[in-house]
Amino acid sequence: MPTATIAGRTVALHGCDDMIHAEKFAAFPPTSGVPDQVITVVDCDERLAPPAGTHSGNDGMVDWYRLSDGKRQLFHRQGLFSLTFDDDFSAVTLCLCRDFDERDVLRYLYVSQCIAYHALAHGAVVFHGAGWLCDGKVVVVAGDSGTGKTTLTDRLTARDPSVTVLSDETVIVTKEGDTWIAHGTPLCGQDHRFAAVSAPLSRIVILARGENDRLYIPPAASTVFRLLETTLRPIYHEALCTAALDRVIELAKAIPVYGFDHTAGPKALTVLSAALSEQA
Amino acid sequence: MTIERMFLMKLKDGFLLRELAGSYVVVPVGQAAVDLRGMITLNETGAFLWKQLQTSQTAQSLCEAMTEIYDVTADKANEDIARFVRMLTDHGLLEEETA
């Protein structure tokens, strides 16, 4: 059973031996014999039946339910999958129909999300972003898909091999005392770049494509909105969304946050590096 | 826009109001986050009206609350309230009921 300790939480995967997660978990050896989170993946031969519970909302084809035992469930209207979990995502069961074409993608997505949401439930903020460890401190470069995380990470590591990439896709940030710590995760992109290291967070850069390469400080409200947009949070879970918002506000008060609009051209990284050095 | 003065209105559930360095943001959660992708920014007066509308209000009760707190005439308050309520209505954020 693949088990890993990610940002201080030990995660065990059942029914996932063949998963890409299992391979990556080897780089994050468990520090505890008792997992904080257990994710079980079950393959089903037949379509699933809707749960007996209270319907609490929906997003597209996925309905949200509260079950009688207090757990929650996401249920695909055609019965192709269901995700059942408790409030802090410590016990998660993902049922997937074998005839579901998108099964592997969904399995990877939901397992990654549930690991992130469990961290969120236990005090972390999880960014959809790359983490660069340079000179003992981490810069998180966050942004939606296509905003240049991978491009800039590629260029940075090619130019400076001493930089460690915590993850090119997902970085977990926790607060320890007065210090915000960024943690590497095995939840990474197609290039599989990650490192099981943790270090103080120094800055956050939010990426967007633009016509020029430009680093700037966004207004406070915009900073919070854009930071929140780059965090992983379950919209169907109001308590965790509230926690994510409040933590992002706290983080934005403590850590410099910049916007970086860029062309994705060859000069973008140079401009970003120079501008960050100037701001330091 | 004129608002029926005794018409009861209330904000829908699922929104969080937070203050940030003197400005205010409203963030949807749960089903509200599916229906409204984004965030609303408010000034101080908007945040005041938002807080009032977390319980059922009429245009008249909003006006009374506003003129009690702010140095503003009833006419000006009604004008601001009408504009604010229209914005909320346009975004589908209000539940309305007759008294």
Interface residues (C-beta under 8 A of the other chain):
Chain A: S56 G57 N58 D59 P219 A220 A221 V224 F225 L228 I235 Y236 H237 E238 C241 T242 L245 D246 I249 A252
Chain B: G14 L16 R18 L20 A21 S23 Y24 V25 V27 V29 G30 Q31 A33 V34 G38 M39 T41
